[in-house]
Amino acid sequence: MSAWRLWAAALLLQVSAAEALAEPELCYVLDGILFLYGIVLTILYCRLKFMTRRALQEKAKKGLSTEHQETYEMLQHKA
């Protein structure tokens, strides 16, 4: 594991900061991609939250349905 860290440190020392700033257009493209990614994840998260909330509400109301029940039912005595 330390050999991997040593190799990564040597690689980072080879790249100067000026080379990274040579193409700002690349940064703009990456920023745009990350921005869209954040929006998509936010939309999916909100959609998931609303779907689970709606499912819980429908589940709670399901027991209150009286479509197949008569208004008055006969009571049965326990023997």
Secondary structure as UniProt FT lines:
FT   HELIX           2..14
FT   HELIX           17..20
FT   HELIX           24..62
FT   TURN            63..64
FT   TURN            67..68
//
